[in-house]
Amino acid sequence: ALDSTGRAFEWGSLLNEGTINREYNTKRQGLGKDFEEDLDERQRRIVADSWRSYLKLDNDDESAALQAMNMHECNRQPVFLPRACKGLEGLRVQAVVCGFAHTVVAVMGGVLLAAGYNEKGQLGNGTRVPSVSYLTVETPPGNKAAAACQPLGCSPTTVDCGLNHSAAVTTSGGLLTWGNGTFGQLGLGHDHKETRWPRVVDGLSCGVVQVACGDNHTIACTSQGELFSFGHRDAVGGESRHERRPVMLRGFDLSSGRRFDRIFAGGLGCFATLAPSDTSKGDAAHELHAWGYNQRHQLGRALADLALLRPGPTAMPRLQNARLHSLACGPYHCVALVEAAGHVVFPPSIGEVSSPSSSLQAALRSTRASNVAVLTQAEEPLRAHRCVLQCRCATLAKRMFPSKAQAGEWELDLSSISASSAAALLEYLYCDSCIVEAGATWELRQLAEELGLDRLAHCLMYTSVIDSADGEKQWVRSAEGKWIQAEPMKSRACSSASTYASDMEALVSSEAGTCNDSDFLELFIRQSDGDDSRQVFIARALLLSLDFFRVMIEGGFAETAAAAGGPLEVMANDADALILCFRILATGNRGLLPKDVPEALAVLAEAHRLCLSDVVAALELSLAQLLRLTPGDPSGAFNVVATKELTTGDTDPARQTLDTVASAADLLDLRKLHTEVRSAILKGT
């Protein structure tokens, strides 16, 4: 693992110096004789020469050979906590890739280093001696072709490891491989079933830009969009196993300017993403194709065949504007990280979706302050808040009617749909995203179209429609939950942008007419300096989601009782800052955060006083960004213009701003921000 400064840490089953494997040591004794006590000088020299020859040592020193021999018999031991990698002190690591028992890292400048087992030459240093410490991967002496190719090694796409072999892309577009080549995974031909030095792979038509290694195979992508593979026949198929050389992979549709975006490999599987052919149609999903050995269905193609040696699309959901961020492939399973637009309605198999407003998400999960009974096909009605429904969907709000059973209550008749569909609808209205059961997508889509919720209906289409691999056929999930073939839609572009933030702004209002609405409470904010006061109307549901106001309203305090029928009075250092806190809570819109330090500190103080943890966390990050303290900013400068109101006299403005923020962070117990700012001050910024 790497931290933000480029330091590398390791843990797991690792080599430790001095832990000799006694089983191997017994084998070394030979004929029941102990190496140290029973063998004479000549016999020990013969054994040492034999080990020197096996370990490929150039040193004739017998003691060095014996030391290497002992090191070769070291056991791996469990390391339970991360430890700093030995041999990488003072180096900034940019990428890390791991094999079965060896690791290769790329540091600044493209230099590669490796550590771990080395019985197949997988460390690339010319020997078979394992190493606890990271050693430089070297090219063979006198090999000008390989020496001229400096490994690029700056990301996981340009260096990778298999079980016992490694590969790296060079600055000139060459491909280097080293280690075990029993199955042809080195691509060096029949003469190299193992190589202890990095060697250049021939037979590639043009420069390589990406490489990926499975257990015993390798795939490489060139700058011309060609894909080559070589190695184990169960992984790559084709004829590469006969010649043990790279073979171009065919079977992809690269028409209309399509191109490979990323390649991945793991176990006996190969994966490649194809960029969309026409993003102008609104379909920006990247297709993930897979091929190889499918013993545990790890290829994700929904087929039971063991060998799927022709590339085919996986069954990953095609979500609008979704992009495969990364893919990790093991021998029997894969994990994908997908970047998707915030408006996507996810099926349950994808996972939880965070709410833009945590306060409203809490209100949805609680019945506190709810005043709408949502009638569904289930016996028990769902609960909702009239103010939220009015903000989010005017058509739905018109369907509400006063309850005859209880004064001040409302009812919403959705008795024609299931409780799961109604629950997903409410979650979408409150959170701008929802989790939909597979059997409810059709029903909810029909309801969304009926209510004029075009964006929800459009997003649901992606969970209820499947395309064929060639895009010529389409299947739609019917109301009965069955898949039926339908005419392909010409375009699935979503024309409706999210209105969530603007809708929820209505929950915090300064309009006097809102005072007649029982869903809102009038809040009179008096500034502590007595110079100003503000009047604002806030949705009761929003206030009751906050502990401070819930206790104030429901705790039976004399001040609250005296204000019955009138406004609630609160004190604030900055009334506008407090109102901004409420707006951020209602909308979840981080774009409302102040863009300069004085205003951000004012809002931070109010949010901290009311224990608004989400707003405090967002402001802590925002302040660090305003001060340019976040990692990745190459300039390291400070935004003095945004902080000029904090400066006085001849004091250095940047230093005075840092001191002010550091004091505030210390007072409000924001340890991370305080540490970063104090560190910047100590560096003399």
Number of C-alpha atoms within 10 A of each C-alpha: 15 15 10 10 12 16 17 23 15 17 15 12 13 18 23 18 16 11 14 16 15 12 9 14 16 14 11 16 15 12 8 10 13 13 16 10 7 12 15 10 10 9 12 16 16 11 21 22 18 13 17 24 14 14 22 16 18 11 10 11 12 15 12 14 24 18 11 20 21 18 21 21 20 22 19 19 14 12 14 10 9 12 11 14 17 15 15 18 12 8 14 18 26 20 24 23 19 18 20 13 18 25 21 28 28 27 20 15 14 19 17 27 23 28 27 25 26 26 18 22 26 37 35 30 22 24 22 24 24 26 22 20 17 20 20 18 23 18 23 17 10 8 11 10 12 22 16 12 19 20 27 24 27 22 17 19 20 23 29 30 32 27 20 25 32 32 31 34 27 23 18 14 20 24 30 26 29 33 31 25 26 15 19 27 36 34 32 25 19 16 9 17 19 22 23 26 23 28 26 24 19 14 13 20 12 14 19 25 23 25 28 27 32 28 23 28 31 33 28 28 25 19 14 13 16 19 23 23 28 32 32 23 22 20 27 30 21 18 16 23 22 14 14 25 24 27 22 19 17 13 8 16 11 15 8 9 10 15 18 22 17 22 24 25 30 28 23 28 31 27 23 24 20 20 20 20 17 12 12 9 13 15 19 19 21 22 23 24 22 26 27 26 25 26 14 13 16 23 28 20 19 12 13 12 12 14 18 21 19 16 19 20 22 18 16 14 17 19 22 21 18 18 19 17 11 13 18 12 20 16 17 16 16 17 11 12 11 14 13 16 12 15 20 23 27 22 19 13 11 12 9 12 16 13 19 22 22 18 24 24 16 18 22 24 11 14 15 17 19 20 21 24 20 22 21 21 15 12 9 11 19 19 22 27 25 22 22 23 19 18 18 22 15 12 14 17 16 11 11 18 13 13 15 10 8 9 9 12 16 20 20 23 16 18 15 12 17 16 21 20 23 24 21 20 22 22 20 20 22 29 23 25 24 26 23 23 16 14 17 23 27 23 19 25 23 13 20 18 14 13 14 14 18 17 21 26 22 22 20 24 19 21 23 20 20 20 15 11 13 8 9 9 14 17 17 21 21 17 14 10 15 10 15 11 14 12 10 16 8 7 9 14 15 16 10 11 9 13 11 22 20 12 17 24 18 22 24 23 19 17 11 11 9 19 18 10 12 11 21 21 23 23 18 18 23 19 17 14 11 10 7 13 17 14 19 19 24 24 25 22 29 23 22 20 20 18 13 14 17 16 13 18 19 11 11 10 11 10 12 18 15 11 12 11 10 14 18 20 14 14 15 19 18 21 23 18 21 21 24 18 21 21 21 23 26 26 26 23 17 15 10 12 19 19 15 19 25 19 18 18 20 17 26 26 22 23 22 17 14 15 14 19 11 16 21 22 14 13 20 20 14 21 23 19 16 20 22 17 20 15 11 10 10 8 7 14 12 19 17 19 11 16 21 16 14 16 16 10 6 6 10 11 20 20 17 17 25 22 16 17 23 21 15 17 21 15 12 15 12 16 14 13 20 23 14 15 24 15 13 15 16 8 8 7 13
